[in-house]
Amino acid sequence: MAKLRLGVLENDKPVRLTIELPASVHRDLVAYARAHASETGQQPLEPVKLIAPMLARFMATDRGFARARRQIMDSDKPSGL
């Protein structure tokens, strides 16, 4: 089996969001949850529990976003320090 990008998931205080997903994406999340459970030896998670770690992983590995984020952070710093 291929190594999944998500490892063991940490428990973190959630912020509630409501989103709509295409049925095909939901089916893929269910399949991913089963594969993740098989790889980590845990019980399958509800698909909703996978969304945040997947988004976090995506943003953490997106080089364009990292550059844009640094630019935003740099522009927010007070000048003259």
N, C-alpha and C positions, 0 to 999 in steps of 0.2 A: 504494500500500500504506500502511496506517496505521503510524504511528510506534510502535514497541514501547517498553515502559517500561524494559526492560533494555538497557543499552548494552554496551560491551566489558567483559568480565568479567576481574577481576584474579585472579592466581594467589595463593592464600592457603593457609597450612597448615591442612589439614582436621582436623576432629574426626569420628570415625566414628560414625554412627548407623544403626540399622536400622529401616526403616519399611515399612508395607504401604500400597499405594495401590490404589484401584479401577482396573480396567483402563481405564476411560474417561479417568481423570486421566493415566495413563501415555500413552495415545494423544495426548492434548492436549499433553503435554510433548514428545513426539516431533515433533508438528506445530509447536510453538513453537520447538523447536531448529532446524527447517528454516527457519522464517520469520526467526529471529534470524540464522542464517548468511547468508541472502539479504540482510538489511539491513546486517550488519556486514562482509560480504565475507570472512568466516572459514569454515572447515569446520564442519559441524554438530557441536555438542557432544552428548555422551551426555546423555540426559534427567536423569540424577542430578546432573550439574554445574549444572543450572539451579535446582534446588530451593533451595539456600542463598541465592543472590542474590535469588530471588523472595521468599523469606521475609523477608530483610533489607529489601527494598524495601517490602514490605507493612507491616512493623513501623515503618519510618521514616516512612511516610505515614499511619499510624493515629493520629489526634489523641487519641483516648481512651487509647491505650496510652502516648503521650507524657506526658499528664497523670498517669496512674497511675505511670509510671516516675519522674517528677519527685517525686511524693509519697513514693514508696518511698525515693528517694535522699535527700530532705530528712529523712525520719524516721530514716535511718541515720547522719546527721551527729551528732557529739557536741554536746550542748547547752552553752551558756555560752561559745562561741567568738566 
